[in-house]
């Protein structure tokens, strides 16, 4: 898990990948319509409920990236018959453009880009497993092919993917219509090969083999590689994909609805799609909780977080729902009333071994004042002073913008009437004068507050600390 977190972090921090997918533009297609989709990251998940068009979008990307390969493949989506698609890639300092007109008879691939590999583990492994089953004697299948030596680490990788401790794994790369893998394994007292593997096992082996053979800087488009895998295998496959993506500097796009993939790679690497009134829709911004629930990214309690007051709770909820609804869905936020109450409850639970986290989130003015015993379970809201004081200063410095946001024409007069109020009372009195609760007012202010460059940077730093504390 520690290694997986390292690969995950490298994918987040990485810039200037040697070959990188930048953008896909689809125009006048009867299924997707006209869409422009930005990628700009080494790895992207395309995720959404069944039947909304994830695979069609992935196939459009494949067709634009490798027109000749897509057109001659038996796996191409024949529904893509009108309109155009173009893909932009960064290669060093250059931009490489690829384009396809779906209705054209001939397709040509221009510009030097490197290999683009579309992978559907089920389709491909099912095809060659049927071929293997035509031969009763495995020695005939292997005749003329040397065994590929696998090291201990590689056998452990395969064991992790399937949840089975293999004592031996042999690989032969056989030339059928193209190169395909033939595996022989020993599991306990049982010996068997690719002909006898179940669907999940052979799909896991196939995904592993494809990435093992990947050449540096290749482009991979995976169509639901997790489809027949258990949840635990999906988790391990996400770790392996992250590792190989970093080691070989691959560009990878994965069409998936695996909650394990989404949870590991995060929404910041996810392109969420769904159906709208006019057909295919790419979600702009954070998906709503109901859509995340359809993807299986749902409320599994990860942490109980203690805060001082309702305003701190409102800040934490607004921050998480804005940038990280996955973390938000697994967090219960408990208002304790004071910093002393937070300290008291953390001291009572800090040594308890349970499968959830206990965290205390204090106002910024409490930095350096909390006991050392609870330091590992302590976080501080952005800023170096009480939250109410930060809000008061922000509103007073941005009266016109806040008034416009709240649609209150006499907002300046409302603010002026509160002069002299101590900051603990000021925000609550402002909310009351506007006919709102403090949480309602705060929720309305968050979008303009976080647009301030310094505030946004502080929020991002806090969010990173929060996810780290959750183990997310």
C-alpha positions as CSV (number, residue, x, y, z in Angstrom):
1,X,0.0,0.0,0.0
2,X,2.9,2.4,0.8
3,X,4.3,1.8,-2.7
4,X,0.9,2.3,-4.3
5,X,0.5,5.6,-2.5
6,X,3.9,6.7,-3.9
7,X,2.8,5.8,-7.5
8,X,-0.5,7.6,-6.9
9,X,1.4,10.7,-5.7
10,X,3.7,10.7,-8.6
11,X,0.8,10.7,-11.0
12,X,-0.6,13.7,-9.3
13,X,2.6,15.6,-9.2
14,X,4.0,14.7,-12.6
15,X,4.3,17.3,-15.3
16,X,5.9,17.3,-18.8
17,X,5.3,13.6,-19.6
18,X,7.2,12.8,-22.8
19,X,3.9,12.0,-24.7
20,X,0.7,13.2,-23.2
21,X,-2.9,13.3,-24.4
22,X,-4.2,16.9,-24.3
23,X,-7.6,17.1,-25.9
24,X,-10.3,15.2,-27.8
25,X,-12.8,17.1,-30.0
26,X,-15.8,15.3,-31.4
27,X,-18.0,17.1,-34.0
28,X,-21.4,16.2,-35.3
29,X,-21.6,12.6,-34.1
30,X,-25.0,11.2,-33.7
31,X,-24.2,9.6,-30.4
32,X,-21.9,12.0,-28.7
33,X,-22.9,15.2,-30.5
34,X,-20.3,17.9,-30.5
35,X,-17.9,17.8,-27.5
36,X,-14.5,19.1,-26.5
37,X,-12.9,17.1,-23.7
38,X,-9.7,18.2,-22.0
39,X,-7.3,15.6,-20.5
40,X,-3.9,17.0,-19.7
41,X,-2.8,14.3,-17.3
42,X,-0.9,11.0,-17.6
43,X,-3.9,8.9,-16.5
44,X,-7.6,9.6,-16.9
45,X,-10.6,7.6,-15.9
46,X,-13.8,7.9,-18.0
47,X,-16.5,6.9,-15.6
48,X,-20.3,6.9,-15.4
49,X,-23.3,4.6,-15.2
50,X,-24.0,1.8,-17.7
51,X,-25.2,2.8,-21.1
52,X,-24.4,6.5,-21.0
53,X,-21.6,6.5,-23.7
54,X,-18.3,5.9,-21.8
55,X,-17.1,3.2,-24.3
56,X,-18.2,5.3,-27.3
57,X,-16.1,8.2,-26.0
58,X,-13.1,5.9,-25.5
59,X,-13.6,4.5,-29.0
60,X,-13.8,8.0,-30.5
61,X,-10.5,8.7,-28.8
62,X,-9.0,5.5,-30.2
63,X,-10.4,6.2,-33.7
64,X,-8.9,9.7,-33.7
65,X,-5.6,8.6,-32.3
66,X,-5.1,5.6,-34.6
67,X,-7.5,5.9,-37.6
68,X,-6.0,2.9,-39.5
69,X,-5.8,0.6,-36.5
70,X,-9.3,1.4,-35.4
71,X,-10.8,1.0,-38.9
72,X,-9.3,-2.5,-39.4
73,X,-10.0,-3.8,-35.8
74,X,-12.8,-6.3,-35.2
75,X,-13.3,-4.5,-31.9
76,X,-14.2,-1.1,-33.4
77,X,-17.6,0.3,-32.5
78,X,-19.6,0.3,-35.7
79,X,-22.1,2.9,-34.3
80,X,-19.4,5.5,-35.0
81,X,-20.4,6.2,-38.6
82,X,-20.8,10.0,-38.9
83,X,-19.0,13.2,-37.8
84,X,-15.4,13.6,-37.0
85,X,-13.0,13.3,-34.0
86,X,-9.6,14.8,-33.5
87,X,-7.1,14.2,-30.7
88,X,-4.2,16.5,-29.7
89,X,-1.1,15.1,-28.1
90,X,2.0,16.8,-26.6
91,X,5.3,15.2,-27.7
92,X,8.2,17.0,-26.2
93,X,7.8,20.6,-27.3
94,X,5.6,19.7,-30.3
95,X,1.8,19.2,-30.6
96,X,0.7,16.2,-32.7
97,X,-2.8,16.3,-34.2
98,X,-4.7,13.1,-35.2
99,X,-8.1,13.2,-36.9
100,X,-10.7,10.8,-38.3
101,X,-13.8,11.3,-40.5
102,X,-15.9,8.3,-39.4
103,X,-17.8,8.0,-42.7
104,X,-14.7,8.0,-44.9
105,X,-13.8,4.8,-46.8
106,X,-10.0,5.1,-46.4
107,X,-8.3,6.1,-43.2
108,X,-4.7,7.3,-42.9
109,X,-2.6,7.9,-39.9
110,X,-0.4,11.0,-40.1
111,X,2.4,12.4,-37.9
112,X,4.8,10.4,-35.8
113,X,3.3,9.6,-32.4
114,X,4.1,6.1,-31.4
115,X,1.9,3.1,-30.6
116,X,-1.7,3.6,-29.5
117,X,-3.1,0.4,-27.9
118,X,-6.8,-0.3,-27.3
119,X,-7.3,-3.0,-24.8
120,X,-10.5,-4.9,-23.9
121,X,-9.3,-7.7,-21.6
122,X,-12.5,-9.8,-22.0
123,X,-12.8,-9.6,-25.7
124,X,-9.1,-10.4,-26.3
125,X,-8.6,-13.1,-23.7
126,X,-11.9,-14.8,-24.7
127,X,-10.7,-14.9,-28.3
128,X,-7.4,-16.6,-27.6
129,X,-8.8,-18.9,-24.9
130,X,-11.2,-20.3,-27.5
131,X,-8.2,-20.8,-29.8
132,X,-6.3,-22.6,-27.0
133,X,-9.2,-24.9,-26.3
134,X,-9.0,-26.3,-29.9
135,X,-5.9,-28.1,-28.8
136,X,-5.9,-30.9,-26.1
137,X,-2.1,-31.0,-25.7
138,X,-0.5,-27.9,-24.3
139,X,2.9,-29.1,-25.5
140,X,1.6,-28.7,-29.1
141,X,0.5,-25.1,-28.3
142,X,3.9,-24.3,-26.8
143,X,6.0,-26.0,-29.5
144,X,8.6,-23.7,-30.9
145,X,8.1,-21.0,-28.3
146,X,10.6,-20.4,-25.5
147,X,9.4,-19.8,-21.9
148,X,9.5,-16.2,-20.8
149,X,11.3,-16.0,-17.4
150,X,9.2,-14.3,-14.7
151,X,11.0,-13.1,-11.6
152,X,9.7,-13.5,-8.0
153,X,8.3,-9.9,-8.0
154,X,6.2,-10.6,-11.2
155,X,4.8,-13.8,-9.7
156,X,3.8,-11.8,-6.6
157,X,2.1,-9.2,-8.8
158,X,0.0,-11.9,-10.4
159,X,-0.8,-13.4,-7.0
160,X,-1.9,-10.0,-5.7
161,X,-4.1,-9.4,-8.7
162,X,-6.1,-12.7,-8.3
163,X,-5.8,-13.2,-4.5
164,X,-4.1,-16.6,-5.1
165,X,-0.6,-17.5,-3.9
166,X,0.9,-19.1,-7.0
167,X,4.0,-21.1,-6.4
168,X,4.9,-21.2,-10.1
169,X,3.9,-19.2,-13.2
170,X,5.2,-19.9,-16.7
171,X,4.5,-17.7,-19.6
172,X,4.7,-18.5,-23.3
173,X,4.1,-15.8,-25.9
174,X,2.4,-17.6,-28.9
175,X,1.9,-16.3,-32.4
176,X,-1.7,-16.8,-33.5
177,X,-3.2,-14.0,-35.6
178,X,-1.1,-11.8,-33.3
179,X,1.1,-12.4,-30.2
180,X,-1.0,-13.8,-27.3
181,X,0.0,-15.0,-23.8
182,X,-0.3,-18.6,-22.7
183,X,0.1,-19.1,-18.9
184,X,0.7,-22.3,-16.9
185,X,0.4,-22.0,-13.1
186,X,0.8,-24.0,-10.0
187,X,-1.6,-23.2,-7.1
188,X,-1.2,-25.5,-4.1
189,X,-1.4,-29.0,-5.5
190,X,-3.2,-27.9,-8.6
191,X,-1.6,-27.3,-12.0
192,X,-3.5,-25.7,-14.8
193,X,-3.1,-23.3,-17.7
194,X,-4.9,-20.6,-19.7
195,X,-7.4,-23.1,-21.1
196,X,-8.9,-23.7,-17.6
197,X,-8.7,-20.3,-16.1
198,X,-12.0,-18.6,-15.1
199,X,-13.0,-15.3,-16.7
200,X,-11.7,-13.0,-13.9
201,X,-8.4,-14.8,-13.6
202,X,-7.6,-14.8,-17.3
203,X,-8.7,-11.1,-17.6
204,X,-6.4,-10.2,-14.7
205,X,-3.5,-12.1,-16.3
206,X,-4.2,-10.4,-19.6
207,X,-4.2,-6.9,-18.2
208,X,-0.9,-7.7,-16.4
209,X,0.7,-9.1,-19.5
210,X,-0.3,-6.1,-21.7
211,X,1.3,-3.7,-19.3
212,X,4.3,-5.9,-18.9
213,X,4.9,-5.7,-22.6
214,X,4.3,-2.0,-22.9
215,X,7.0,0.1,-24.4
216,X,8.0,3.4,-22.8
217,X,5.8,6.4,-23.7
218,X,3.1,4.3,-25.4
219,X,-0.6,5.3,-25.2
220,X,-3.1,2.8,-23.8
221,X,-6.9,2.9,-23.9
222,X,-8.4,0.4,-21.6
223,X,-12.1,-0.5,-21.8
224,X,-13.3,-1.7,-18.4
225,X,-10.3,-3.8,-17.4
226,X,-11.9,-4.5,-14.0
227,X,-15.2,-5.9,-15.5
228,X,-14.9,-9.5,-14.2
229,X,-12.6,-8.9,-11.2
230,X,-13.5,-8.9,-7.5
231,X,-13.3,-5.7,-5.6
232,X,-10.0,-6.7,-4.0
233,X,-8.5,-7.5,-7.4
234,X,-9.7,-4.2,-8.8
235,X,-7.9,-2.4,-6.0
236,X,-4.6,-4.3,-6.8
237,X,-5.0,-3.7,-10.5
238,X,-5.4,0.0,-9.9
239,X,-2.1,-0.1,-8.0
240,X,-0.3,-2.0,-10.7
241,X,-1.6,0.3,-13.4
242,X,-0.3,3.3,-11.5
243,X,3.1,1.7,-11.1
244,X,3.6,0.8,-14.7
245,X,2.2,4.2,-15.9
246,X,5.0,5.9,-13.8
247,X,7.8,3.5,-14.6
248,X,7.3,3.6,-18.3
249,X,5.8,7.1,-18.6
250,X,2.7,5.8,-20.3
251,X,-0.4,7.8,-21.3
252,X,-3.4,5.8,-20.1
253,X,-7.2,6.4,-20.4
254,X,-9.4,3.9,-18.7
255,X,-13.2,3.5,-19.3
256,X,-14.5,2.2,-16.0
257,X,-17.3,2.2,-13.4
258,X,-15.1,0.6,-10.7
259,X,-15.5,2.4,-7.3
260,X,-12.1,0.9,-6.4
261,X,-10.5,2.7,-9.4
262,X,-12.3,6.0,-8.7
263,X,-11.4,5.9,-5.1
264,X,-7.7,5.2,-5.6
265,X,-7.1,7.5,-8.5
266,X,-9.5,10.2,-7.3
267,X,-12.0,12.5,-9.0
268,X,-9.3,14.9,-10.0
269,X,-8.2,12.2,-12.6
270,X,-11.8,11.3,-13.5
271,X,-14.0,12.4,-16.4
272,X,-17.5,11.7,-15.3
273,X,-20.2,11.3,-18.0
274,X,-23.9,10.7,-17.8
275,X,-27.1,11.2,-19.8
276,X,-28.8,14.6,-20.0
277,X,-31.9,16.1,-21.6
278,X,-30.0,16.3,-24.9
279,X,-28.1,13.0,-24.7
280,X,-24.5,12.5,-23.8
281,X,-23.1,14.8,-21.1
282,X,-19.7,15.4,-19.6
283,X,-20.0,16.6,-16.0
284,X,-18.4,20.0,-15.6
285,X,-17.1,20.3,-12.0
286,X,-17.9,18.0,-9.1
287,X,-20.5,15.3,-9.7
288,X,-23.6,15.3,-7.4
289,X,-23.7,12.6,-4.6
290,X,-26.5,10.7,-6.3
291,X,-24.4,10.2,-9.5
292,X,-21.4,9.1,-7.3
293,X,-23.8,6.7,-5.6
294,X,-24.7,5.2,-9.0
295,X,-20.9,4.6,-9.5
296,X,-20.7,2.8,-6.1
297,X,-18.6,5.7,-4.6
298,X,-20.8,5.8,-1.6
299,X,-20.8,6.5,2.1
300,X,-18.5,4.1,3.9
301,X,-17.6,5.7,7.2
302,X,-13.9,6.5,7.2
303,X,-13.6,9.2,9.9
304,X,-15.3,11.1,12.7
305,X,-14.1,14.7,12.6
306,X,-14.6,16.9,15.6
307,X,-15.0,20.7,15.0
308,X,-15.5,23.7,17.3
309,X,-18.7,25.1,16.0
310,X,-21.4,25.1,13.2
311,X,-19.4,27.6,11.1
312,X,-16.3,25.3,11.1
313,X,-18.6,22.4,10.2
314,X,-20.0,24.5,7.3
315,X,-16.5,25.3,6.1
316,X,-15.4,21.6,6.1
317,X,-18.6,20.4,4.4
318,X,-18.4,23.2,1.7
319,X,-14.7,22.5,1.1
320,X,-15.1,18.7,0.8
321,X,-18.2,18.8,-1.3
322,X,-16.6,21.3,-3.6
323,X,-13.3,19.5,-4.3
324,X,-13.6,15.9,-2.9
325,X,-17.1,14.4,-2.5
326,X,-15.6,10.9,-2.2
327,X,-13.8,11.9,1.1
328,X,-16.9,13.9,2.2
329,X,-19.2,10.8,1.8
330,X,-17.2,8.9,4.4
331,X,-16.8,11.6,7.0
332,X,-19.1,12.3,9.9
333,X,-18.5,15.8,11.3
334,X,-19.4,16.3,15.0
335,X,-19.7,19.8,16.5
336,X,-18.2,19.8,20.0
337,X,-18.7,23.5,21.0
338,X,-15.2,24.4,22.0
339,X,-11.5,23.6,21.4
340,X,-11.4,22.1,25.0
341,X,-14.2,19.7,24.1
342,X,-12.3,18.5,21.0
343,X,-9.1,18.0,23.0
344,X,-11.1,16.1,25.7
345,X,-12.7,13.7,23.3
346,X,-9.5,13.1,21.2
347,X,-7.6,12.2,24.4
348,X,-10.3,9.6,25.2
349,X,-10.1,7.9,21.8
350,X,-6.6,8.4,20.5
351,X,-5.3,5.0,21.7
352,X,-8.4,3.0,20.6
353,X,-7.8,0.5,17.7
354,X,-10.8,0.8,15.4
355,X,-11.1,0.8,11.6
356,X,-12.0,4.5,11.4
357,X,-10.1,7.7,12.0
358,X,-10.7,10.2,14.8
359,X,-9.6,13.7,13.8
360,X,-9.9,17.1,15.5
361,X,-10.1,20.2,13.2
362,X,-9.3,23.4,15.1
363,X,-9.5,27.0,14.0
364,X,-6.2,28.4,12.8
365,X,-5.6,30.5,16.0
366,X,-5.1,27.2,18.0
367,X,-1.9,26.3,16.2
368,X,0.8,25.5,18.8
369,X,-1.8,25.3,21.7
370,X,-3.0,21.7,21.4
371,X,-1.4,18.8,23.4
372,X,1.4,16.8,21.9
373,X,-0.5,13.5,22.7
374,X,-3.1,14.3,20.1
375,X,-0.8,15.9,17.5
376,X,-1.2,13.0,15.0
377,X,-5.0,13.5,15.0
378,X,-5.0,17.3,14.8
379,X,-5.5,19.5,11.8
380,X,-6.0,23.3,11.6
381,X,-8.3,25.2,9.3
382,X,-6.6,27.6,6.8
383,X,-5.5,30.9,8.3
384,X,-3.8,31.9,11.6
385,X,-6.8,33.3,13.4
386,X,-10.4,32.4,14.3
387,X,-12.6,31.5,11.3
388,X,-15.1,34.2,12.2
389,X,-12.4,36.9,12.1
390,X,-11.2,35.7,8.7
391,X,-14.8,35.9,7.3
392,X,-15.4,39.3,8.8
393,X,-12.2,40.7,7.2
394,X,-13.0,39.1,3.9
395,X,-16.6,40.4,3.7
396,X,-15.6,43.9,4.8
397,X,-12.8,44.0,2.2
398,X,-15.2,42.8,-0.6
399,X,-18.5,44.4,0.2
400,X,-19.5,45.1,-3.5
401,X,-18.7,41.5,-4.7
402,X,-20.4,39.9,-1.7
403,X,-23.5,42.1,-2.1
404,X,-23.7,41.2,-5.8
405,X,-23.3,37.5,-5.0
406,X,-26.1,37.6,-2.4
407,X,-28.2,39.9,-4.5
408,X,-28.6,42.4,-1.6
409,X,-28.6,45.9,-3.1
410,X,-28.1,47.6,0.3
411,X,-25.5,45.2,1.5
412,X,-23.0,48.0,2.3
413,X,-25.5,49.5,4.7
414,X,-26.1,46.2,6.3
415,X,-22.4,45.7,6.9
416,X,-22.0,49.3,8.2
417,X,-24.7,48.6,10.8
418,X,-22.6,45.9,12.3
419,X,-19.5,48.1,13.1
420,X,-18.2,47.5,16.5
421,X,-19.5,43.9,16.8
422,X,-17.0,41.4,18.1
423,X,-16.1,38.9,15.4
424,X,-17.8,35.9,17.2
425,X,-21.1,37.8,17.0
426,X,-20.5,39.7,13.7
427,X,-21.0,36.8,11.2
428,X,-24.1,35.5,13.0
429,X,-25.7,38.9,13.2
430,X,-25.0,39.5,9.5
431,X,-26.7,36.2,8.6
432,X,-29.7,37.1,10.8
433,X,-30.0,40.6,9.2
434,X,-30.1,38.9,5.8
435,X,-32.7,36.4,6.9
436,X,-30.3,33.4,6.7
437,X,-28.6,31.0,9.0
438,X,-24.9,31.1,9.5
439,X,-24.3,27.9,7.5
440,X,-26.6,29.2,4.6
441,X,-24.6,32.4,4.5
442,X,-21.3,30.6,4.6
443,X,-22.3,28.2,1.7
444,X,-23.2,31.3,-0.4
445,X,-19.9,32.9,0.3
446,X,-17.6,30.0,-0.3
447,X,-17.4,30.2,-4.1
448,X,-16.2,33.8,-4.0
449,X,-14.0,33.3,-1.0
450,X,-12.0,30.5,-2.5
451,X,-11.5,32.5,-5.7
452,X,-9.1,34.6,-3.8
453,X,-5.6,33.3,-4.8
454,X,-4.2,33.1,-1.2
455,X,-7.3,31.6,0.2
456,X,-7.5,29.0,-2.6
457,X,-3.8,28.0,-2.0
458,X,-4.5,27.6,1.7
459,X,-7.6,25.5,1.1
460,X,-5.6,23.2,-1.3
461,X,-2.9,22.7,1.3
462,X,-5.5,21.9,4.0
463,X,-7.3,19.5,1.7
464,X,-4.0,17.6,1.0
465,X,-3.4,17.4,4.8
466,X,-6.9,16.2,5.3
467,X,-6.8,13.4,2.7
468,X,-3.4,12.3,4.1
469,X,-4.8,12.2,7.6
470,X,-7.8,10.1,6.3
471,X,-5.3,7.7,4.5
472,X,-7.1,8.6,1.3
